[in-house]
């Protein structure tokens, strides 16, 4: 007869090292500032039935995300077979809730979205001043999440069952193959879009927004930063760099960031149609292309040479370029009469192309590579939290799920810091 040893029911604190995955849940529950929300939920329940305490239901809801369950049904099945989880959440020896109980609790929680967002903001703001350099390098990106429905309902008002908020988003990818022919790929999604701003060094969320899948990244990126300036000014004041892919390439956004002393490191869209080069103002033998490269021309031989990026001139608000012959010690037959040994291109020439961090510099490439931090955070939605399979209807439910996932991420990171496990701060799987 096989005997399965059980953890002592009343010795959770002393036996935490043996709890395995439950240690991650404990880490979250111990460090998430949820007291004010729980008090409001308990007050809202009043003197009604209390078969399943608010605190226990809240703990169970968080457990679903911590363990990556993609449905309430899977979570309830684990609760039925996992006595440790049952006691850990707070249900004791009593009966356990069913999926409809969780659904009602979530509906009640929808009325307190501002309080859930408050938990996320409190956790995020706590990291400022706690982690060295936190928030100085920000990265932004968006992620599609499909709706549980496959088309928009004809109902004008949401009833919780019909989909009235989602829209169809379309993305077109194009390029040229190595053997010559051009290619194009079109991707679509009916649902929503999570716009996420993260710290690019620590890979932790700073702010988020939920829209339908057709929303513009440029519009929402700028809106998010403006709202942060209004409601969380410290985030904007701390930021030094803002990294994004070409979906955020916009003159207005770049100039807004510059006005807040934030340097834009954003990939560039191809917008020039017929023209390939433009003359650099004030230099008749110097031209630039849409990629931000500057060339000097040898009129005698009809040759052009790419000039070397040489930093940003803050006093003149211009980027500098140096003659390649002078930079690399090479001979140039036009060196004597050339007027392009040193070139300064004002950023106002084209703010999309010429930025404070020069596009062709090693610094730009190093910073831009950090943009992948937000992609890794987005991937954790699916891999760790089962977000891809957790399909819902309606923007409100999508926002609630997103805010809860982000709060769990930050609570876990906060717990690592308190426990002096900073090296595990981005680990959402390891218990200790």
C-alpha positions in Angstrom: 0.0 0.0 0.0 1.5 3.4 -1.1 1.4 6.0 1.6 1.5 9.6 0.4 3.0 11.9 3.0 0.9 15.0 3.7 2.1 18.4 4.8 0.9 19.2 8.3 -2.4 21.1 7.9 -1.6 23.7 10.5 2.1 24.1 10.0 2.2 26.1 6.7 4.8 28.6 7.9 7.2 26.0 9.3 6.8 23.7 6.3 7.0 26.3 3.5 10.2 24.7 2.1 8.2 21.6 1.2 5.3 23.4 -0.4 6.8 23.6 -3.9 4.6 25.6 -6.2 2.6 26.9 -3.2 5.7 28.8 -2.2 5.2 31.0 -5.2 1.6 31.7 -4.3 2.7 32.5 -0.7 5.2 34.9 -2.1 2.4 36.7 -4.0 -0.1 36.7 -1.1 2.5 37.9 1.4 3.5 40.9 -0.7 0.5 42.1 -2.6 -1.1 45.2 -1.0 -4.7 44.1 -1.1 -6.0 45.0 2.3 -8.0 48.0 1.2 -9.6 46.1 -1.7 -10.6 43.1 0.5 -12.2 45.5 3.1 -14.3 47.1 0.3 -15.3 43.7 -1.0 -16.3 42.5 2.4 -18.2 45.7 3.1 -20.0 45.3 -0.2 -21.1 41.8 0.6 -22.6 43.1 3.9 -24.6 40.5 5.9 -25.4 38.2 3.0 -24.3 34.6 2.7 -20.7 34.0 3.4 -20.2 30.4 2.2 -17.0 31.4 0.6 -15.1 34.2 2.3 -13.9 37.1 0.2 -10.3 36.6 1.2 -10.4 32.9 0.2 -12.0 33.7 -3.1 -9.4 36.4 -3.8 -6.6 34.1 -2.9 -8.1 31.4 -5.2 -8.4 33.9 -8.1 -4.7 34.8 -7.8 -3.7 31.2 -7.5 -5.3 30.6 -10.9 -2.8 33.0 -12.5 0.2 32.0 -10.4 -0.3 28.3 -11.5 -1.1 29.3 -15.1 -4.6 27.8 -15.3 -6.3 28.9 -18.5 -9.9 28.3 -17.2 -11.9 28.4 -14.0 -12.8 24.7 -14.5 -9.1 23.7 -14.4 -8.5 25.7 -11.3 -11.5 24.2 -9.5 -10.3 20.7 -10.5 -6.9 21.4 -8.9 -8.6 22.7 -5.8 -10.6 19.5 -5.5 -7.6 17.3 -5.6 -5.1 19.6 -3.8 -5.8 19.8 -0.1 -2.9 22.0 0.5 -4.2 24.6 -1.9 -7.6 24.4 -0.4 -6.3 25.2 3.1 -3.7 27.7 1.7 -6.5 29.8 0.1 -8.5 29.8 3.3 -11.4 27.3 2.7 -10.3 25.1 5.5 -12.3 21.9 5.9 -15.4 23.4 4.3 -16.9 23.0 0.9 -15.1 24.5 -2.1 -16.6 27.0 -4.7 -17.6 26.0 -8.2 -17.0 27.8 -11.5 -20.2 29.9 -11.2 -19.1 31.1 -7.7 -15.8 32.3 -9.2 -17.7 33.9 -12.1 -19.9 35.9 -9.6 -16.8 36.9 -7.6 -15.1 38.2 -10.7 -18.2 40.1 -11.7 -18.2 41.7 -8.2 -14.5 42.5 -8.7 -15.2 44.3 -12.0 -16.9 47.1 -10.0 -13.6 47.7 -8.2 -11.2 47.9 -11.2 -9.8 51.2 -9.9 -8.8 49.5 -6.7 -7.1 46.6 -8.6 -5.3 49.2 -10.7 -4.3 50.9 -7.5 -2.6 47.6 -6.3 -0.7 47.4 -9.6 0.4 51.1 -9.4 1.4 50.8 -5.7 3.6 47.7 -6.5 5.2 49.4 -9.5 5.9 52.7 -7.7 7.4 50.8 -4.8 10.2 49.6 -7.1 11.2 53.2 -7.8 13.9 53.9 -5.3 14.1 50.3 -4.3 15.9 49.0 -7.4 18.9 50.9 -8.7 18.1 52.6 -12.1 14.5 51.3 -12.2 12.4 53.1 -14.7 15.4 54.9 -16.5 15.1 52.7 -19.6 11.6 52.0 -20.7 10.4 49.8 -23.6 6.9 49.7 -25.1 5.1 47.2 -27.3 1.6 45.8 -27.8 0.2 42.3 -27.8 -3.0 40.9 -29.4 -5.3 38.8 -27.3 -8.2 37.1 -29.1 -11.8 37.4 -27.8 -13.8 34.4 -26.9 -16.2 35.5 -29.7 -15.3 35.4 -33.4 -17.4 38.4 -34.4 -18.9 41.5 -32.9 -22.4 41.2 -31.5 -25.3 43.2 -32.9 -26.4 44.1 -29.4 -25.5 47.7 -28.6 -25.2 47.3 -24.9 -23.0 44.7 -23.2 -24.7 42.0 -21.2 -21.6 39.9 -20.2 -22.3 37.2 -22.8 -22.2 39.1 -26.1 -19.0 40.8 -27.5 -19.5 44.5 -28.1 -16.0 45.8 -27.4 -13.6 43.8 -29.6 -12.6 44.7 -33.1 -10.6 43.1 -35.9 -6.9 44.2 -36.1 -4.8 43.8 -39.2 -1.0 43.9 -39.5 0.9 43.7 -42.7 4.5 42.5 -42.8 6.7 42.9 -45.9 10.2 42.5 -47.0 12.5 41.3 -49.7 13.9 37.7 -49.8 17.6 37.1 -50.3 17.0 35.8 -53.8 15.3 39.0 -54.8 11.4 38.7 -54.8 9.4 40.8 -52.4 7.1 39.1 -49.8 4.1 40.2 -47.8 2.2 38.6 -44.9 -1.1 39.7 -43.4 -2.0 38.8 -39.8 -5.4 39.4 -38.2 -7.0 39.1 -34.8 -10.5 39.8 -33.6 -10.2 40.8 -30.0 -8.1 43.2 -27.9 -4.6 44.7 -27.6 -2.5 45.0 -24.5 -0.2 48.1 -24.7 2.6 47.5 -22.2 5.3 49.8 -20.9 8.1 47.9 -19.0 11.4 48.6 -17.4 13.9 47.4 -20.0 16.5 46.3 -17.5 14.5 44.5 -14.9 11.8 43.3 -17.3 8.9 44.4 -15.0 5.7 46.2 -16.0 5.4 49.9 -15.4 2.1 50.8 -17.1 -0.5 49.2 -19.4 -3.6 50.0 -21.4 -6.3 47.8 -23.0 -7.9 48.7 -26.3 -9.5 46.8 -29.2 -7.2 45.0 -31.6 -7.5 47.7 -34.2 -6.1 50.6 -32.1 -3.0 52.4 -33.2 0.2 51.8 -31.3 1.4 55.3 -31.9 -1.8 56.9 -30.6 -1.9 54.7 -27.5 1.8 54.9 -26.8 1.6 58.7 -26.7 -1.6 58.7 -24.7 -0.1 56.3 -22.1 2.9 58.6 -21.6 0.7 61.7 -21.3 -1.5 60.0 -18.7 1.6 59.0 -16.8 2.8 62.5 -16.7 -0.5 63.6 -15.3 -1.1 60.8 -12.8 2.3 59.4 -12.1 4.7 62.2 -12.9 7.7 60.3 -11.3 7.6 57.7 -14.1 8.2 60.4 -16.8 10.7 62.3 -14.7 12.8 59.2 -14.1 12.8 58.0 -17.7 15.9 58.7 -19.8 15.2 56.4 -22.8 12.1 55.2 -24.6 12.5 52.1 -26.8 9.9 50.9 -29.4 9.6 49.2 -32.7 8.6 51.0 -35.9 4.9 50.9 -34.8 5.8 53.9 -32.6 7.7 55.8 -35.2 6.0 59.2 -35.1 7.3 62.8 -35.2 4.8 64.0 -32.6 5.6 61.3 -30.1 9.4 61.7 -30.6 9.2 65.5 -30.1 6.9 65.0 -27.0 9.5 62.7 -25.5 12.3 65.1 -26.3 10.3 67.9 -24.5 10.3 65.6 -21.4 14.1 65.0 -21.7 13.5 61.4 -22.8 15.6 60.1 -25.7 13.6 58.2 -28.3 15.2 54.9 -29.5 12.5 53.9 -32.0 12.9 51.9 -35.2 11.8 53.7 -38.4 9.1 53.1 -40.9 9.8 53.3 -44.6 7.8 56.3 -45.7 9.8 57.8 -48.6 8.3 56.5 -51.8 10.3 57.7 -54.8 13.0 59.8 -53.3 16.1 57.9 -51.9 18.2 60.8 -50.7 17.9 64.4 -49.6 20.6 67.1 -49.3 21.9 68.0 -45.9 21.0 71.7 -45.3 24.1 73.9 -45.7 26.3 71.2 -47.3 26.0 70.9 -51.1 28.1 67.7 -51.3 26.4 65.9 -48.4 23.2 63.8 -48.5 21.2 61.7 -46.1 18.8 58.7 -46.6 15.7 57.7 -44.7 17.8 55.3 -42.6 19.7 58.2 -41.1 22.9 57.6 -43.0 24.9 60.6 -44.2 27.1 60.5 -47.3 29.7 62.8 -48.8 30.1 62.8 -52.6 33.2 62.8 -54.7 32.0 64.7 -57.7 35.2 63.9 -59.7 34.8 60.1 -59.5 31.0 60.0 -58.9 31.5 58.1 -55.6 29.8 58.5 -52.3 31.2 57.6 -48.9 29.2 57.0 -45.7 30.2 59.4 -42.9 30.9 58.2 -39.4 28.4 59.1 -36.5 30.2 61.4 -34.0 27.7 62.0 -31.3 25.1 64.6 -30.3 25.8 68.3 -30.0 23.4 69.4 -27.2 24.2 73.2 -27.6 23.2 73.2 -31.3 20.6 70.4 -31.0 22.3 68.5 -33.8 23.9 65.2 -34.6 27.5 65.2 -35.8 29.2 63.2 -38.5 32.9 62.9 -39.3 34.7 62.4 -42.6 35.5 58.6 -43.0 39.0 59.4 -44.2 39.6 61.5 -41.1 38.0 59.0 -38.8 39.9 56.0 -40.0 43.1 57.6 -41.2 42.4 56.8 -44.9 43.6 58.8 -47.9 41.0 60.8 -49.8 41.8 62.7 -53.1 39.1 65.3 -52.3 40.3 65.9 -48.8 41.9 69.3 -49.5 38.8 71.0 -51.1 36.2 69.0 -49.2 33.8 71.0 -47.0 32.3 67.9 -45.3 35.1 66.9 -42.9 32.7 67.6 -40.0 28.9 67.9 -40.5 26.2 68.9 -38.0 22.7 68.0 -38.9 20.0 69.8 -36.8 17.4 67.4 -35.4 14.8 69.7 -36.8 15.8 68.6 -40.3 13.7 65.5 -39.7 13.0 64.5 -36.1 12.0 61.0 -37.2 15.4 60.3 -38.7 17.8 62.4 -36.7 17.5 61.7 -32.9 19.6 62.4 -29.9 20.9 58.9 -29.9 22.3 58.4 -33.5 20.7 55.5 -35.3 23.9 54.1 -36.8 25.8 54.3 -33.5 26.6 51.3 -31.3 24.8 53.0 -28.4 21.6 53.1 -30.4 21.8 49.4 -31.3 22.6 48.4 -27.7 19.7 50.4 -26.4 17.3 49.2 -29.1 18.2 45.5 -28.4 16.8 46.1 -24.9 13.3 46.6 -26.4 13.0 42.8 -26.4 12.4 43.0 -22.7 8.8 43.9 -23.3 8.5 41.0 -25.7 9.6 38.6 -23.0 7.1 40.1 -20.5 4.4 39.6 -23.2 5.4 36.0 -23.7 5.0 35.3 -20.0 1.3 36.1 -20.4 0.9 33.0 -22.5 3.6 30.7 -21.2 3.4 31.3 -17.5 -0.1 32.6 -16.9 -2.1 30.7 -19.5 -3.4 33.9 -21.0 -3.6 32.6 -24.5 -6.2 30.0 -23.6 -8.1 32.3 -21.1 -10.5 33.8 -23.6 -13.0 36.3 -22.4 -15.6 38.7 -23.8 -15.6 42.4 -23.2 -12.9 45.0 -22.5 -13.7 45.2 -18.8 -13.0 41.5 -18.3 -9.8 41.7 -20.4 -8.6 44.6 -18.3 -9.3 42.9 -15.0 -7.4 39.8 -16.1 -4.5 41.9 -17.4 -4.2 44.0 -14.2 -4.3 40.9 -12.0 -1.5 39.2 -14.0 0.6 42.3 -13.8 0.0 42.7 -10.1 1.0 39.0 -9.6 4.3 39.7 -11.5 5.1 42.7 -9.4 4.1 41.1 -6.1 6.4 38.2 -6.9 9.3 40.5 -7.7 8.7 42.5 -4.5 8.8 39.3 -2.5 12.1 38.3 -4.1 13.6 41.7 -3.1 12.3 41.4 0.5 13.7 37.9 0.7 17.0 39.1 -0.8 16.6 37.0 -3.9 17.1 39.7 -6.5 18.7 37.3 -8.9 15.3 35.5 -9.0 13.2 38.6 -9.5 12.2 37.8 -13.0 11.6 34.1 -12.3 7.9 33.3 -12.2 8.4 29.6 -12.0 11.1 28.8 -9.4 9.9 28.7 -5.8 13.1 29.6 -4.2 
